[in-house]
Amino acid sequence: MLAKGLVSLKRQYWYVIITYIIMQLSGIVGVPLLRFLGVGKHVENKLVAAKLASGYWAVISFAIAFFIIIFFLREDIKQRHTRHRVSLPVAWMWAVSGVFLSLFAQSLAANVEWRLLGIEPGSENTKRIVEIIQVTPLLMVVTSIIGPILEEIIFRKIIFGTLYQKYNFFISALVSSLLFAIVHMELEHLLLYAAMGFTFAFLYAKTGRIFVPIFAHVTMNTFVVVIQTLFADEIEKIMRQTEQIQLIIGGF
């Protein structure tokens, strides 16, 4: 039945999803193409050169996908939605509150993963992105703004929104959040990403305005990326000290 609900997506929504998938896979061709065109050729370190090409292709592909998706959704943008929506002042209150709610959900899920499931804290995906940002600072626009906007359009407006018209909040949020988590390709942190997905779905369902979870997602991503980028050395030092303390405690 859930599959039937997703199949009933509007045609333009399928165009959006297909565009998003193509964008995600485009690096297979795009990154080698940029290397062939000379991006990073003056960089002696091959790994750094590869990160440079990867960063630039991410900026290019996300920007192109963003404008294509906005084009497909032009009718939705023009239309006045008839379903319940809270007033703008209330929506902005939820948007700002949603930032703290998102950070709390992320922290809670991370602690459950670490203390109850034994999953080491830290995201390899985030670490890899930060390393590429250090080589290609422009990528921060993608990770902090364009990426979150596209994710909220895909997973909250389209997938969650379509399912929520036919099913209850929990089922709709669960499906969209699991898909959101799987796309990030870190199954060990499935709970963490799913918790974020539930939080953003709650904000969307509560307000009926997609800009609310978008604002919370963009702000949270920006905060995390800035902290990880500006204080990378300090964070690494703290992590090493924590590991040493754990080894000492374990010795007893």
C-alpha positions in Angstrom: 0.0 0.0 0.0 2.9 2.4 0.8 4.4 1.7 -2.6 1.1 2.5 -4.2 1.0 5.8 -2.3 4.5 6.7 -3.7 3.5 5.6 -7.2 0.7 8.1 -7.1 3.2 11.0 -7.0 2.5 13.8 -9.4 4.3 13.6 -12.7 6.4 16.7 -11.9 7.4 15.2 -8.6 8.8 12.1 -10.4 10.8 14.5 -12.6 12.2 16.1 -9.5 13.2 12.8 -8.0 14.8 11.6 -11.2 16.7 14.8 -11.4 17.9 14.4 -7.8 19.1 10.8 -8.5 20.9 11.8 -11.7 22.6 14.5 -9.8 23.7 12.1 -7.0 25.2 9.7 -9.6 26.6 12.4 -11.9 30.0 12.5 -10.1 30.9 9.1 -11.7 31.2 11.0 -15.0 31.6 14.6 -13.9 34.6 14.3 -11.6 36.8 12.5 -14.2 35.6 15.0 -16.8 36.8 17.9 -14.7 40.1 16.2 -14.1 40.4 15.7 -17.9 39.7 19.4 -18.5 42.5 20.3 -16.2 40.9 20.9 -12.8 43.6 20.2 -10.2 46.4 19.6 -12.7 48.7 22.1 -11.0 48.2 20.3 -7.7 51.0 17.9 -7.0 49.1 15.8 -4.4 46.8 13.6 -6.4 44.4 13.1 -3.5 44.0 16.8 -3.0 43.5 17.2 -6.8 40.7 14.6 -6.7 39.0 16.4 -3.8 39.3 19.7 -5.7 37.6 18.2 -8.8 35.0 16.5 -6.5 34.2 19.7 -4.7 33.8 21.7 -7.9 31.6 19.1 -9.5 29.4 19.0 -6.4 28.9 22.7 -6.7 28.1 22.5 -10.5 25.8 19.5 -10.3 23.8 20.7 -7.2 23.4 24.2 -8.7 22.1 22.8 -12.0 19.8 20.3 -10.3 18.5 23.1 -8.0 17.4 25.3 -10.9 15.9 22.3 -12.8 13.9 21.2 -9.8 12.6 24.8 -9.2 11.5 24.8 -12.8 9.6 21.5 -12.4 8.0 22.9 -9.2 7.1 26.3 -10.7 3.3 25.5 -10.6 3.5 24.4 -7.0 5.3 27.7 -6.1 2.7 29.8 -7.9 -0.3 28.0 -6.3 -1.8 28.9 -3.0 -2.0 25.8 -0.9 -5.4 25.1 0.4 -4.4 22.8 3.2 -4.0 24.1 6.7 -1.0 26.4 7.2 -0.1 28.4 10.3 0.4 32.1 10.1 3.8 33.5 9.1 4.7 34.7 12.6 3.9 31.3 14.1 5.7 29.6 11.2 8.9 31.6 11.9 8.6 30.8 15.6 8.6 27.1 14.7 11.4 27.6 12.2 13.7 29.1 14.9 12.6 26.6 17.5 13.1 23.9 15.0 16.8 24.6 14.9 17.2 23.8 18.6 14.8 20.9 18.3 16.9 19.5 15.4 20.1 19.9 17.4 18.5 18.2 20.4 17.2 15.3 18.3 20.6 14.8 16.7 22.4 14.9 20.1 19.9 12.5 21.6 20.2 10.0 18.7 24.0 10.2 18.8 24.0 9.4 22.5 21.7 6.4 22.0 23.9 5.1 19.2 27.1 5.6 21.3 26.0 4.5 24.8 23.4 1.9 24.0 24.4 0.6 20.6 28.1 1.0 20.8 28.4 3.0 17.6 31.4 5.4 17.6 30.4 9.0 17.4 31.3 11.0 14.3 30.3 10.8 10.7 32.7 9.7 8.0 30.4 11.5 5.5 30.7 14.8 7.4 34.5 14.3 7.8 34.9 13.7 4.1 32.8 16.8 3.2 34.8 19.0 5.6 38.0 17.8 4.0 36.7 18.7 0.5 35.4 22.1 1.8 38.9 22.9 3.0 40.1 22.5 -0.6 37.0 23.9 -2.2 35.4 26.5 0.2 32.6 27.2 -2.4 31.2 23.7 -1.5 30.0 25.2 1.8 27.1 26.8 -0.3 26.0 23.3 -1.3 26.3 21.6 2.1 24.8 24.5 4.0 22.1 25.8 1.6 21.4 24.0 -1.7 21.7 20.5 -0.3 19.3 20.9 2.6 16.8 22.7 0.4 16.8 19.9 -2.1 16.5 17.3 0.6 13.5 19.0 2.2 11.8 19.3 -1.1 12.4 15.6 -1.9 11.9 13.9 1.4 9.5 16.2 3.2 7.4 18.1 0.6 7.2 15.3 -2.0 7.6 11.9 -0.2 6.3 12.7 3.3 3.7 15.2 2.0 2.3 12.7 -0.5 2.2 9.8 2.0 0.7 12.1 4.7 -2.3 12.7 2.6 -3.2 9.0 2.8 -1.5 7.7 6.0 -0.9 8.8 9.6 2.1 10.9 10.6 4.2 8.1 12.0 4.0 5.9 8.9 4.6 8.8 6.6 7.5 10.2 8.6 9.0 6.7 9.1 9.2 5.9 5.4 10.5 9.3 4.4 13.0 9.4 7.2 14.4 6.0 6.4 14.8 6.9 2.8 16.4 10.1 3.9 18.8 8.1 6.1 19.6 5.5 3.4 20.5 8.2 0.9 23.3 9.5 3.2 25.0 6.1 2.8 25.9 5.7 6.5 23.7 2.8 7.6 25.5 2.6 11.0 24.0 6.1 11.7 20.5 5.1 10.5 19.0 6.1 13.8 20.7 9.5 13.7 19.5 10.5 10.2 16.1 9.0 10.9 15.7 11.1 14.0 16.5 14.2 11.9 14.0 13.1 9.3 11.3 12.7 11.9 12.1 16.2 13.3 11.9 17.9 10.0 8.7 16.0 9.1 7.2 17.1 12.4 8.0 20.7 11.6 6.4 20.4 8.2 3.3 18.7 9.4 2.9 21.1 12.3 3.1 24.3 10.2 2.2 23.2 6.7 5.0 25.4 5.4 8.0 23.8 3.7 10.3 26.7 4.5 10.1 25.8 8.2 12.0 22.5 8.0 14.2 24.1 5.3 15.2 26.9 7.6 15.9 24.5 10.5 17.9 22.1 8.2 20.0 24.9 6.6 20.8 26.5 9.9 21.7 23.2 11.5 23.9 22.2 8.6 25.6 25.6 8.5 26.3 25.4 12.2 27.8 21.9 12.0 29.9 22.6 8.9 31.3 25.9 10.3 32.2 24.3 13.6 33.8 21.2 11.9 35.7 23.4 9.4 36.9 26.2 11.7 37.7 24.0 14.7 38.8 20.8 13.0 42.1 20.7 14.8 40.6 21.3 18.2 37.9 18.7 17.7 40.6 16.1 16.5 42.6 16.9 19.7 39.6 16.4 21.9 38.7 13.1 20.2 42.3 11.8 20.8 42.2 12.9 24.4 38.8 11.2 24.9 40.2 7.9 23.3 43.2 8.1 25.7 40.9 8.5 28.7 38.8 5.6 27.6 41.9 3.4 27.2 43.1 4.4 30.7 39.7 3.6 32.2 39.6 0.4 30.3 42.9 -0.6 31.8 41.3 -0.6 35.3 
